[in-house]
Amino acid sequence: MDVAAAPFVPGLAAGALWLWLAFYLPAAMRRVYGGSRLATSLRWIVLMVLHLAGIGLAIGAAVGFGIVH
């Protein structure tokens, strides 16, 4: 591998993971739980919003804990 291309590998990996998250997870949810595409999309959106809220709370708690101590 060319040394100049090495910094782009994490960016490519992150892009590949975002594509996987955007396409594979809803397809897997639809296959496992069934339902229409609309119901699966809404279920996936709700789960992603809750996931981001949980991460935000965890980061906020860590920052708050770091400031207090």
PyMOL Python script that loads the backbone (N, CA, C, O; Angstrom):
from pymol import cmd

cmd.read_pdbstr("""\
ATOM      1  N   MET A   1       0.852  -1.174   0.000  1.00  0.00           N
ATOM      2  CA  MET A   1       0.000   0.000   0.000  1.00  0.00           C
ATOM      3  C   MET A   1       0.894   1.231   0.000  1.00  0.00           C
ATOM      4  O   MET A   1       1.929   1.268   0.665  1.00  0.00           O
ATOM      5  N   ASP A   2       0.489   2.198  -0.729  1.00  0.00           N
ATOM      6  CA  ASP A   2       1.226   3.449  -0.789  1.00  0.00           C
ATOM      7  C   ASP A   2       1.040   4.205   0.521  1.00  0.00           C
ATOM      8  O   ASP A   2      -0.073   4.280   1.042  1.00  0.00           O
ATOM      9  N   VAL A   3       2.102   4.755   1.046  1.00  0.00           N
ATOM     10  CA  VAL A   3       2.057   5.452   2.327  1.00  0.00           C
ATOM     11  C   VAL A   3       1.146   6.678   2.247  1.00  0.00           C
ATOM     12  O   VAL A   3       0.489   7.018   3.231  1.00  0.00           O
ATOM     13  N   ALA A   4       1.098   7.336   1.111  1.00  0.00           N
ATOM     14  CA  ALA A   4       0.265   8.528   0.970  1.00  0.00           C
ATOM     15  C   ALA A   4      -1.221   8.189   1.056  1.00  0.00           C
ATOM     16  O   ALA A   4      -2.021   9.050   1.423  1.00  0.00           O
ATOM     17  N   ALA A   5      -1.607   6.963   0.729  1.00  0.00           N
ATOM     18  CA  ALA A   5      -3.014   6.572   0.769  1.00  0.00           C
ATOM     19  C   ALA A   5      -3.449   6.115   2.156  1.00  0.00           C
ATOM     20  O   ALA A   5      -4.647   5.992   2.412  1.00  0.00           O
ATOM     21  N   ALA A   6      -2.509   5.864   3.049  1.00  0.00           N
ATOM     22  CA  ALA A   6      -2.840   5.337   4.374  1.00  0.00           C
ATOM     23  C   ALA A   6      -3.781   6.237   5.177  1.00  0.00           C
ATOM     24  O   ALA A   6      -4.658   5.701   5.854  1.00  0.00           O
ATOM     25  N   PRO A   7      -3.658   7.581   5.148  1.00  0.00           N
ATOM     26  CA  PRO A   7      -4.589   8.398   5.944  1.00  0.00           C
ATOM     27  C   PRO A   7      -6.040   8.286   5.482  1.00  0.00           C
ATOM     28  O   PRO A   7      -6.948   8.590   6.255  1.00  0.00           O
ATOM     29  N   PHE A   8      -6.277   7.864   4.262  1.00  0.00           N
ATOM     30  CA  PHE A   8      -7.647   7.781   3.757  1.00  0.00           C
ATOM     31  C   PHE A   8      -8.339   6.480   4.134  1.00  0.00           C
ATOM     32  O   PHE A   8      -9.555   6.367   3.974  1.00  0.00           O
ATOM     33  N   VAL A   9      -7.605   5.506   4.627  1.00  0.00           N
ATOM     34  CA  VAL A   9      -8.200   4.217   4.969  1.00  0.00           C
ATOM     35  C   VAL A   9      -9.253   4.350   6.059  1.00  0.00           C
ATOM     36  O   VAL A   9     -10.337   3.788   5.899  1.00  0.00           O
ATOM     37  N   PRO A  10      -9.003   5.068   7.172  1.00  0.00           N
ATOM     38  CA  PRO A  10     -10.065   5.210   8.176  1.00  0.00           C
ATOM     39  C   PRO A  10     -11.301   5.901   7.618  1.00  0.00           C
ATOM     40  O   PRO A  10     -12.420   5.553   7.995  1.00  0.00           O
ATOM     41  N   GLY A  11     -11.123   6.871   6.728  1.00  0.00           N
ATOM     42  CA  GLY A  11     -12.263   7.539   6.118  1.00  0.00           C
ATOM     43  C   GLY A  11     -13.067   6.601   5.245  1.00  0.00           C
ATOM     44  O   GLY A  11     -14.297   6.649   5.245  1.00  0.00           O
ATOM     45  N   LEU A  12     -12.383   5.749   4.500  1.00  0.00           N
ATOM     46  CA  LEU A  12     -13.074   4.763   3.662  1.00  0.00           C
ATOM     47  C   LEU A  12     -13.790   3.737   4.521  1.00  0.00           C
ATOM     48  O   LEU A  12     -14.906   3.325   4.203  1.00  0.00           O
ATOM     49  N   ALA A  13     -13.151   3.322   5.608  1.00  0.00           N
ATOM     50  CA  ALA A  13     -13.781   2.352   6.506  1.00  0.00           C
ATOM     51  C   ALA A  13     -15.026   2.956   7.153  1.00  0.00           C
ATOM     52  O   ALA A  13     -16.050   2.284   7.280  1.00  0.00           O
ATOM     53  N   ALA A  14     -14.943   4.206   7.556  1.00  0.00           N
ATOM     54  CA  ALA A  14     -16.103   4.870   8.153  1.00  0.00           C
ATOM     55  C   ALA A  14     -17.234   4.991   7.139  1.00  0.00           C
ATOM     56  O   ALA A  14     -18.398   4.780   7.477  1.00  0.00           O
ATOM     57  N   GLY A  15     -16.895   5.329   5.899  1.00  0.00           N
ATOM     58  CA  GLY A  15     -17.915   5.407   4.854  1.00  0.00           C
ATOM     59  C   GLY A  15     -18.571   4.065   4.598  1.00  0.00           C
ATOM     60  O   GLY A  15     -19.783   3.987   4.398  1.00  0.00           O
ATOM     61  N   ALA A  16     -17.772   3.009   4.604  1.00  0.00           N
ATOM     62  CA  ALA A  16     -18.320   1.660   4.403  1.00  0.00           C
ATOM     63  C   ALA A  16     -19.240   1.274   5.558  1.00  0.00           C
ATOM     64  O   ALA A  16     -20.275   0.644   5.341  1.00  0.00           O
ATOM     65  N   LEU A  17     -18.874   1.644   6.774  1.00  0.00           N
ATOM     66  CA  LEU A  17     -19.734   1.330   7.921  1.00  0.00           C
ATOM     67  C   LEU A  17     -21.045   2.106   7.873  1.00  0.00           C
ATOM     68  O   LEU A  17     -22.093   1.569   8.230  1.00  0.00           O
ATOM     69  N   TRP A  18     -20.997   3.364   7.435  1.00  0.00           N
ATOM     70  CA  TRP A  18     -22.237   4.139   7.304  1.00  0.00           C
ATOM     71  C   TRP A  18     -23.153   3.530   6.238  1.00  0.00           C
ATOM     72  O   TRP A  18     -24.368   3.465   6.426  1.00  0.00           O
ATOM     73  N   LEU A  19     -22.573   3.087   5.128  1.00  0.00           N
ATOM     74  CA  LEU A  19     -23.382   2.432   4.102  1.00  0.00           C
ATOM     75  C   LEU A  19     -23.998   1.155   4.639  1.00  0.00           C
ATOM     76  O   LEU A  19     -25.162   0.861   4.367  1.00  0.00           O
ATOM     77  N   TRP A  20     -23.224   0.392   5.402  1.00  0.00           N
ATOM     78  CA  TRP A  20     -23.750  -0.838   5.998  1.00  0.00           C
ATOM     79  C   TRP A  20     -24.898  -0.514   6.934  1.00  0.00           C
ATOM     80  O   TRP A  20     -25.932  -1.182   6.911  1.00  0.00           O
ATOM     81  N   LEU A  21     -24.720   0.511   7.759  1.00  0.00           N
ATOM     82  CA  LEU A  21     -25.754   0.902   8.705  1.00  0.00           C
ATOM     83  C   LEU A  21     -27.013   1.346   7.985  1.00  0.00           C
ATOM     84  O   LEU A  21     -28.122   1.029   8.414  1.00  0.00           O
ATOM     85  N   ALA A  22     -26.850   2.073   6.900  1.00  0.00           N
ATOM     86  CA  ALA A  22     -27.997   2.631   6.194  1.00  0.00           C
ATOM     87  C   ALA A  22     -28.770   1.596   5.389  1.00  0.00           C
ATOM     88  O   ALA A  22     -29.978   1.746   5.203  1.00  0.00           O
ATOM     89  N   PHE A  23     -28.104   0.545   4.905  1.00  0.00           N
ATOM     90  CA  PHE A  23     -28.785  -0.402   4.022  1.00  0.00           C
ATOM     91  C   PHE A  23     -28.984  -1.787   4.621  1.00  0.00           C
ATOM     92  O   PHE A  23     -30.053  -2.378   4.468  1.00  0.00           O
ATOM     93  N   TYR A  24     -27.986  -2.303   5.290  1.00  0.00           N
ATOM     94  CA  TYR A  24     -28.086  -3.683   5.767  1.00  0.00           C
ATOM     95  C   TYR A  24     -29.007  -3.810   6.969  1.00  0.00           C
ATOM     96  O   TYR A  24     -29.824  -4.730   7.022  1.00  0.00           O
ATOM     97  N   LEU A  25     -28.892  -2.902   7.938  1.00  0.00           N
ATOM     98  CA  LEU A  25     -29.688  -3.035   9.150  1.00  0.00           C
ATOM     99  C   LEU A  25     -31.197  -2.978   8.889  1.00  0.00           C
ATOM    100  O   LEU A  25     -31.922  -3.823   9.415  1.00  0.00           O
ATOM    101  N   PRO A  26     -31.702  -2.024   8.103  1.00  0.00           N
ATOM    102  CA  PRO A  26     -33.145  -2.064   7.828  1.00  0.00           C
ATOM    103  C   PRO A  26     -33.563  -3.332   7.073  1.00  0.00           C
ATOM    104  O   PRO A  26     -34.643  -3.869   7.318  1.00  0.00           O
ATOM    105  N   ALA A  27     -32.724  -3.807   6.169  1.00  0.00           N
ATOM    106  CA  ALA A  27     -33.053  -5.036   5.444  1.00  0.00           C
ATOM    107  C   ALA A  27     -33.101  -6.220   6.399  1.00  0.00           C
ATOM    108  O   ALA A  27     -33.978  -7.076   6.287  1.00  0.00           O
ATOM    109  N   ALA A  28     -32.160  -6.272   7.338  1.00  0.00           N
ATOM    110  CA  ALA A  28     -32.154  -7.356   8.316  1.00  0.00           C
ATOM    111  C   ALA A  28     -33.364  -7.266   9.237  1.00  0.00           C
ATOM    112  O   ALA A  28     -33.969  -8.284   9.574  1.00  0.00           O
ATOM    113  N   MET A  29     -33.716  -6.051   9.644  1.00  0.00           N
ATOM    114  CA  MET A  29     -34.891  -5.880  10.505  1.00  0.00           C
ATOM    115  C   MET A  29     -36.156  -6.323   9.785  1.00  0.00           C
ATOM    116  O   MET A  29     -37.027  -6.953  10.385  1.00  0.00           O
ATOM    117  N   ARG A  30     -36.258  -6.002   8.527  1.00  0.00           N
ATOM    118  CA  ARG A  30     -37.455  -6.390   7.773  1.00  0.00           C
ATOM    119  C   ARG A  30     -37.534  -7.900   7.632  1.00  0.00           C
ATOM    120  O   ARG A  30     -38.615  -8.482   7.714  1.00  0.00           O
ATOM    121  N   ARG A  31     -36.388  -8.532   7.420  1.00  0.00           N
ATOM    122  CA  ARG A  31     -36.378  -9.981   7.263  1.00  0.00           C
ATOM    123  C   ARG A  31     -36.715 -10.680   8.583  1.00  0.00           C
ATOM    124  O   ARG A  31     -37.433 -11.680   8.585  1.00  0.00           O
ATOM    125  N   VAL A  32     -36.208 -10.167   9.697  1.00  0.00           N
ATOM    126  CA  VAL A  32     -36.431 -10.810  10.992  1.00  0.00           C
ATOM    127  C   VAL A  32     -37.828 -10.520  11.523  1.00  0.00           C
ATOM    128  O   VAL A  32     -38.536 -11.441  11.929  1.00  0.00           O
ATOM    129  N   TYR A  33     -38.234  -9.247  11.526  1.00  0.00           N
ATOM    130  CA  TYR A  33     -39.497  -8.860  12.142  1.00  0.00           C
ATOM    131  C   TYR A  33     -40.656  -8.793  11.167  1.00  0.00           C
ATOM    132  O   TYR A  33     -41.810  -8.739  11.594  1.00  0.00           O
ATOM    133  N   GLY A  34     -40.388  -8.795   9.886  1.00  0.00           N
ATOM    134  CA  GLY A  34     -41.464  -8.709   8.901  1.00  0.00           C
ATOM    135  C   GLY A  34     -42.040  -7.302   8.861  1.00  0.00           C
ATOM    136  O   GLY A  34     -41.451  -6.358   9.388  1.00  0.00           O
ATOM    137  N   GLY A  35     -43.176  -7.180   8.241  1.00  0.00           N
ATOM    138  CA  GLY A  35     -43.829  -5.883   8.143  1.00  0.00           C
ATOM    139  C   GLY A  35     -43.508  -5.191   6.832  1.00  0.00           C
ATOM    140  O   GLY A  35     -42.712  -5.663   6.020  1.00  0.00           O
ATOM    141  N   SER A  36     -44.152  -4.067   6.664  1.00  0.00           N
ATOM    142  CA  SER A  36     -43.971  -3.309   5.431  1.00  0.00           C
ATOM    143  C   SER A  36     -42.670  -2.512   5.478  1.00  0.00           C
ATOM    144  O   SER A  36     -42.024  -2.400   6.520  1.00  0.00           O
ATOM    145  N   ARG A  37     -42.309  -1.971   4.333  1.00  0.00           N
ATOM    146  CA  ARG A  37     -41.106  -1.129   4.278  1.00  0.00           C
ATOM    147  C   ARG A  37     -41.289   0.132   5.117  1.00  0.00           C
ATOM    148  O   ARG A  37     -40.345   0.598   5.755  1.00  0.00           O
ATOM    149  N   LEU A  38     -42.489   0.679   5.119  1.00  0.00           N
ATOM    150  CA  LEU A  38     -42.761   1.880   5.900  1.00  0.00           C
ATOM    151  C   LEU A  38     -42.617   1.593   7.395  1.00  0.00           C
ATOM    152  O   LEU A  38     -41.977   2.361   8.113  1.00  0.00           O
ATOM    153  N   ALA A  39     -43.202   0.505   7.864  1.00  0.00           N
ATOM    154  CA  ALA A  39     -43.103   0.158   9.286  1.00  0.00           C
ATOM    155  C   ALA A  39     -41.658  -0.111   9.681  1.00  0.00           C
ATOM    156  O   ALA A  39     -41.221   0.297  10.757  1.00  0.00           O
ATOM    157  N   THR A  40     -40.922  -0.788   8.825  1.00  0.00           N
ATOM    158  CA  THR A  40     -39.520  -1.067   9.109  1.00  0.00           C
ATOM    159  C   THR A  40     -38.718   0.225   9.131  1.00  0.00           C
ATOM    160  O   THR A  40     -37.852   0.395   9.990  1.00  0.00           O
ATOM    161  N   SER A  41     -38.986   1.133   8.211  1.00  0.00           N
ATOM    162  CA  SER A  41     -38.278   2.413   8.172  1.00  0.00           C
ATOM    163  C   SER A  41     -38.550   3.227   9.432  1.00  0.00           C
ATOM    164  O   SER A  41     -37.632   3.797  10.021  1.00  0.00           O
ATOM    165  N   LEU A  42     -39.800   3.277   9.837  1.00  0.00           N
ATOM    166  CA  LEU A  42     -40.145   4.017  11.054  1.00  0.00           C
ATOM    167  C   LEU A  42     -39.497   3.387  12.275  1.00  0.00           C
ATOM    168  O   LEU A  42     -38.996   4.101  13.144  1.00  0.00           O
ATOM    169  N   ARG A  43     -39.499   2.064  12.357  1.00  0.00           N
ATOM    170  CA  ARG A  43     -38.870   1.346  13.470  1.00  0.00           C
ATOM    171  C   ARG A  43     -37.377   1.653  13.516  1.00  0.00           C
ATOM    172  O   ARG A  43     -36.817   1.890  14.586  1.00  0.00           O
ATOM    173  N   TRP A  44     -36.739   1.647  12.352  1.00  0.00           N
ATOM    174  CA  TRP A  44     -35.303   1.901  12.271  1.00  0.00           C
ATOM    175  C   TRP A  44     -34.995   3.343  12.670  1.00  0.00           C
ATOM    176  O   TRP A  44     -34.028   3.591  13.390  1.00  0.00           O
ATOM    177  N   ILE A  45     -35.803   4.289  12.212  1.00  0.00           N
ATOM    178  CA  ILE A  45     -35.587   5.698  12.545  1.00  0.00           C
ATOM    179  C   ILE A  45     -35.725   5.918  14.053  1.00  0.00           C
ATOM    180  O   ILE A  45     -34.910   6.616  14.658  1.00  0.00           O
ATOM    181  N   VAL A  46     -36.742   5.331  14.648  1.00  0.00           N
ATOM    182  CA  VAL A  46     -36.933   5.471  16.095  1.00  0.00           C
ATOM    183  C   VAL A  46     -35.744   4.880  16.848  1.00  0.00           C
ATOM    184  O   VAL A  46     -35.249   5.489  17.796  1.00  0.00           O
ATOM    185  N   LEU A  47     -35.289   3.717  16.441  1.00  0.00           N
ATOM    186  CA  LEU A  47     -34.142   3.105  17.105  1.00  0.00           C
ATOM    187  C   LEU A  47     -32.882   3.947  16.954  1.00  0.00           C
ATOM    188  O   LEU A  47     -32.115   4.075  17.908  1.00  0.00           O
ATOM    189  N   MET A  48     -32.653   4.523  15.778  1.00  0.00           N
ATOM    190  CA  MET A  48     -31.461   5.344  15.578  1.00  0.00           C
ATOM    191  C   MET A  48     -31.533   6.625  16.410  1.00  0.00           C
ATOM    192  O   MET A  48     -30.522   7.053  16.966  1.00  0.00           O
ATOM    193  N   VAL A  49     -32.715   7.243  16.505  1.00  0.00           N
ATOM    194  CA  VAL A  49     -32.864   8.458  17.315  1.00  0.00           C
ATOM    195  C   VAL A  49     -32.617   8.127  18.788  1.00  0.00           C
ATOM    196  O   VAL A  49     -31.925   8.873  19.482  1.00  0.00           O
ATOM    197  N   LEU A  50     -33.177   7.018  19.267  1.00  0.00           N
ATOM    198  CA  LEU A  50     -32.953   6.625  20.655  1.00  0.00           C
ATOM    199  C   LEU A  50     -31.485   6.292  20.908  1.00  0.00           C
ATOM    200  O   LEU A  50     -30.947   6.608  21.969  1.00  0.00           O
ATOM    201  N   HIS A  51     -30.845   5.660  19.940  1.00  0.00           N
ATOM    202  CA  HIS A  51     -29.431   5.332  20.065  1.00  0.00           C
ATOM    203  C   HIS A  51     -28.593   6.607  20.162  1.00  0.00           C
ATOM    204  O   HIS A  51     -27.718   6.711  21.022  1.00  0.00           O
ATOM    205  N   LEU A  52     -28.855   7.567  19.291  1.00  0.00           N
ATOM    206  CA  LEU A  52     -28.120   8.832  19.330  1.00  0.00           C
ATOM    207  C   LEU A  52     -28.389   9.596  20.628  1.00  0.00           C
ATOM    208  O   LEU A  52     -27.483  10.222  21.176  1.00  0.00           O
ATOM    209  N   ALA A  53     -29.621   9.548  21.118  1.00  0.00           N
ATOM    210  CA  ALA A  53     -29.935  10.211  22.384  1.00  0.00           C
ATOM    211  C   ALA A  53     -29.171   9.555  23.529  1.00  0.00           C
ATOM    212  O   ALA A  53     -28.660  10.250  24.407  1.00  0.00           O
ATOM    213  N   GLY A  54     -29.090   8.241  23.530  1.00  0.00           N
ATOM    214  CA  GLY A  54     -28.339   7.537  24.570  1.00  0.00           C
ATOM    215  C   GLY A  54     -26.864   7.867  24.520  1.00  0.00           C
ATOM    216  O   GLY A  54     -26.236   8.064  25.560  1.00  0.00           O
ATOM    217  N   ILE A  55     -26.302   7.931  23.322  1.00  0.00           N
ATOM    218  CA  ILE A  55     -24.892   8.300  23.181  1.00  0.00           C
ATOM    219  C   ILE A  55     -24.689   9.740  23.650  1.00  0.00           C
ATOM    220  O   ILE A  55     -23.712  10.039  24.337  1.00  0.00           O
ATOM    221  N   GLY A  56     -25.603  10.623  23.283  1.00  0.00           N
ATOM    222  CA  GLY A  56     -25.500  12.018  23.716  1.00  0.00           C
ATOM    223  C   GLY A  56     -25.553  12.151  25.232  1.00  0.00           C
ATOM    224  O   GLY A  56     -24.794  12.925  25.816  1.00  0.00           O
ATOM    225  N   LEU A  57     -26.446  11.401  25.870  1.00  0.00           N
ATOM    226  CA  LEU A  57     -26.522  11.427  27.330  1.00  0.00           C
ATOM    227  C   LEU A  57     -25.252  10.879  27.961  1.00  0.00           C
ATOM    228  O   LEU A  57     -24.765  11.434  28.946  1.00  0.00           O
ATOM    229  N   ALA A  58     -24.714   9.809  27.415  1.00  0.00           N
ATOM    230  CA  ALA A  58     -23.486   9.222  27.951  1.00  0.00           C
ATOM    231  C   ALA A  58     -22.316  10.189  27.808  1.00  0.00           C
ATOM    232  O   ALA A  58     -21.517  10.335  28.734  1.00  0.00           O
ATOM    233  N   ILE A  59     -22.207  10.846  26.664  1.00  0.00           N
ATOM    234  CA  ILE A  59     -21.127  11.812  26.466  1.00  0.00           C
ATOM    235  C   ILE A  59     -21.313  13.010  27.403  1.00  0.00           C
ATOM    236  O   ILE A  59     -20.353  13.489  28.006  1.00  0.00           O
ATOM    237  N   GLY A  60     -22.545  13.482  27.518  1.00  0.00           N
ATOM    238  CA  GLY A  60     -22.819  14.591  28.431  1.00  0.00           C
ATOM    239  C   GLY A  60     -22.506  14.237  29.870  1.00  0.00           C
ATOM    240  O   GLY A  60     -21.958  15.059  30.604  1.00  0.00           O
ATOM    241  N   ALA A  61     -22.847  13.018  30.286  1.00  0.00           N
ATOM    242  CA  ALA A  61     -22.534  12.578  31.644  1.00  0.00           C
ATOM    243  C   ALA A  61     -21.029  12.479  31.852  1.00  0.00           C
ATOM    244  O   ALA A  61     -20.520  12.859  32.906  1.00  0.00           O
ATOM    245  N   ALA A  62     -20.322  11.976  30.862  1.00  0.00           N
ATOM    246  CA  ALA A  62     -18.861  11.870  30.970  1.00  0.00           C
ATOM    247  C   ALA A  62     -18.225  13.246  31.046  1.00  0.00           C
ATOM    248  O   ALA A  62     -17.308  13.458  31.840  1.00  0.00           O
ATOM    249  N   VAL A  63     -18.691  14.178  30.242  1.00  0.00           N
ATOM    250  CA  VAL A  63     -18.162  15.549  30.300  1.00  0.00           C
ATOM    251  C   VAL A  63     -18.490  16.189  31.642  1.00  0.00           C
ATOM    252  O   VAL A  63     -17.632  16.822  32.258  1.00  0.00           O
ATOM    253  N   GLY A  64     -19.721  16.027  32.092  1.00  0.00           N
ATOM    254  CA  GLY A  64     -20.113  16.577  33.399  1.00  0.00           C
ATOM    255  C   GLY A  64     -19.311  15.985  34.527  1.00  0.00           C
ATOM    256  O   GLY A  64     -18.891  16.702  35.436  1.00  0.00           O
ATOM    257  N   PHE A  65     -19.091  14.688  34.486  1.00  0.00           N
ATOM    258  CA  PHE A  65     -18.293  14.022  35.509  1.00  0.00           C
ATOM    259  C   PHE A  65     -16.856  14.524  35.469  1.00  0.00           C
ATOM    260  O   PHE A  65     -16.222  14.714  36.508  1.00  0.00           O
ATOM    261  N   GLY A  66     -16.351  14.736  34.261  1.00  0.00           N
ATOM    262  CA  GLY A  66     -14.995  15.251  34.123  1.00  0.00           C
ATOM    263  C   GLY A  66     -14.852  16.666  34.640  1.00  0.00           C
ATOM    264  O   GLY A  66     -13.810  17.020  35.193  1.00  0.00           O
ATOM    265  N   ILE A  67     -15.880  17.482  34.470  1.00  0.00           N
ATOM    266  CA  ILE A  67     -15.822  18.857  34.951  1.00  0.00           C
ATOM    267  C   ILE A  67     -15.912  18.898  36.479  1.00  0.00           C
ATOM    268  O   ILE A  67     -15.218  19.679  37.129  1.00  0.00           O
ATOM    269  N   VAL A  68     -16.763  18.059  37.035  1.00  0.00           N
ATOM    270  CA  VAL A  68     -16.955  18.055  38.501  1.00  0.00           C
ATOM    271  C   VAL A  68     -15.718  17.527  39.203  1.00  0.00           C
ATOM    272  O   VAL A  68     -15.341  18.024  40.264  1.00  0.00           O
ATOM    273  N   HIS A  69     -15.098  16.537  38.624  1.00  0.00           N
ATOM    274  CA  HIS A  69     -13.932  15.940  39.296  1.00  0.00           C
ATOM    275  C   HIS A  69     -12.721  16.471  38.652  1.00  0.00           C
ATOM    276  O   HIS A  69     -11.609  16.116  39.042  1.00  0.00           O
TER     277      HIS A  69
END
""", "prot")
cmd.dss("prot")
cmd.show_as("cartoon", "prot")
cmd.util.cbc("prot")
cmd.orient("prot")
